[in-house]
Amino acid sequence: MPDDARRITRERIRILFDLAQKEELKNPERAQRYIILARRLASRNRVHLPSNLKHLICPGCMFYMSPITSRTRIRQTREPHITITCLRCGHIIRIPLRSRIP
């Protein structure tokens, strides 16, 4: 796939995430539709979602996770990590804070 097509795909994905963020409060179903379209666009064009946008999607229910629909905590047990809990389905995402050195 040419680099221009990948760049355009990434721009469209970012636009869909921005639209989902704007519509989250007024119309959550429309925000959900934007997320589905962004994921489908990424898979069709073989483009990975950026990690900052990937953490905004709940892997359990595939809804957009805003500060209203999720809870974010910093945990110190074992390895320090960020815990994001979806308030719709209860799915938990853990993001390590320290990078692992091989």
RODO-2510 file (C-alpha; in nm, 4 decimals, decimal comma):
residues 102
     n   res          X          Y          Z
     1     m     0,0000     0,0000     0,0000
     2     p     0,1455     0,3411    -0,0923
     3     d     0,2524     0,5760     0,1864
     4     d    -0,0016     0,8392     0,0766
     5     a    -0,2885     0,5944     0,1225
     6     r    -0,1622     0,5016     0,4706
     7     r    -0,1319     0,8689     0,5642
     8     i    -0,4858     0,9403     0,4428
     9     t    -0,6175     0,6377     0,6335
    10     r    -0,4513     0,7557     0,9563
    11     e    -0,5983     1,1042     0,9080
    12     r    -0,9475     0,9611     0,8580
    13     i    -0,9110     0,7424     1,1670
    14     r    -0,8075     1,0450     1,3736
    15     i    -1,1058     1,2433     1,2378
    16     l    -1,3443     0,9597     1,3316
    17     f    -1,2026     0,9484     1,6849
    18     d    -1,2440     1,3262     1,7161
    19     l    -1,6052     1,2952     1,6034
    20     a    -1,6633     1,0135     1,8534
    21     q    -1,5265     1,2323     2,1311
    22     k    -1,7611     1,5178     2,0370
    23     e    -2,0662     1,2911     2,0123
    24     e    -2,0012     1,0860     2,3289
    25     l    -2,2269     1,2938     2,5549
    26     k    -2,5040     1,3795     2,3112
    27     n    -2,5347     1,0568     2,1163
    28     p    -2,3349     0,7550     2,2427
    29     e    -2,4685     0,5277     1,9671
    30     r    -2,3247     0,7593     1,7017
    31     a    -1,9905     0,7668     1,8856
    32     q    -1,9968     0,3868     1,8858
    33     r    -2,0587     0,3885     1,5102
    34     y    -1,7591     0,6183     1,4522
    35     i    -1,5371     0,3797     1,6495
    36     i    -1,6603     0,0819     1,4472
    37     l    -1,5920     0,2695     1,1233
    38     a    -1,2406     0,3660     1,2373
    39     r    -1,1551     0,0066     1,3324
    40     r    -1,2942    -0,1251     1,0044
    41     l    -1,1003     0,1368     0,8077
    42     a    -0,7783     0,0401     0,9867
    43     s    -0,8266    -0,3320     0,9282
    44     r    -0,9174    -0,2954     0,5610
    45     n    -0,6141    -0,0809     0,4879
    46     r    -0,3806    -0,2799     0,7159
    47     v    -0,2958     0,0175     0,9343
    48     h    -0,2434    -0,0194     1,3083
    49     l    -0,4401     0,2098     1,5349
    50     p    -0,2032     0,4429     1,7217
    51     s    -0,1569     0,3308     2,0827
    52     n    -0,3002     0,6544     2,2226
    53     l    -0,6218     0,5946     2,0266
    54     k    -0,6210     0,2195     2,0849
    55     h    -0,6452     0,2773     2,4608
    56     l    -0,9650     0,4772     2,4044
    57     i    -1,1525     0,1671     2,2865
    58     c    -1,2750    -0,0886     2,5379
    59     p    -1,1710    -0,4360     2,4178
    60     g    -1,4694    -0,5883     2,5987
    61     c    -1,7607    -0,3907     2,4562
    62     m    -1,5848    -0,1899     2,1781
    63     f    -1,7259     0,1403     2,3095
    64     y    -1,5425     0,4709     2,3201
    65     m    -1,3963     0,5154     2,6687
    66     s    -1,4157     0,8766     2,7783
    67     p    -1,3442     1,0027     3,1318
    68     i    -1,7184     0,9730     3,1929
    69     t    -1,7453     0,6084     3,0869
    70     s    -1,4168     0,4864     3,2376
    71     r    -1,2145     0,5038     3,5574
    72     t    -0,8374     0,5550     3,5488
    73     r    -0,6127     0,4665     3,8428
    74     i    -0,2389     0,4425     3,8990
    75     r    -0,1405     0,1220     4,0755
    76     q     0,1858     0,0591     4,2608
    77     t     0,1437    -0,3113     4,3394
    78     r     0,4047    -0,5339     4,1745
    79     e     0,4986    -0,3308     3,8690
    80     p     0,3638     0,0258     3,8579
    81     h     0,0898     0,0496     3,5954
    82     i    -0,2143     0,2476     3,4905
    83     t    -0,5461     0,0670     3,5251
    84     i    -0,8352     0,1782     3,3048
    85     t    -1,1719     0,0230     3,3896
    86     c    -1,4683     0,0432     3,1526
    87     l    -1,7768     0,1405     3,3507
    88     r    -2,0087    -0,0161     3,0910
    89     c    -1,8783    -0,3741     3,0902
    90     g    -1,6168    -0,3781     3,3667
    91     h    -1,3251    -0,4753     3,1419
    92     i    -0,9825    -0,3748     3,2779
    93     i    -0,6873    -0,2493     3,0724
    94     r    -0,3421    -0,2373     3,2319
    95     i    -0,0682    -0,0198     3,0838
    96     p     0,2822    -0,0626     3,2318
    97     l     0,4569     0,2578     3,3359
    98     r     0,8148     0,1315     3,3158
    99     s     0,9610     0,0089     2,9929
   100     r     1,1139    -0,3370     3,0093
   101     i     1,4833    -0,3563     2,9382
   102     p     1,5871    -0,6795     2,7618
***
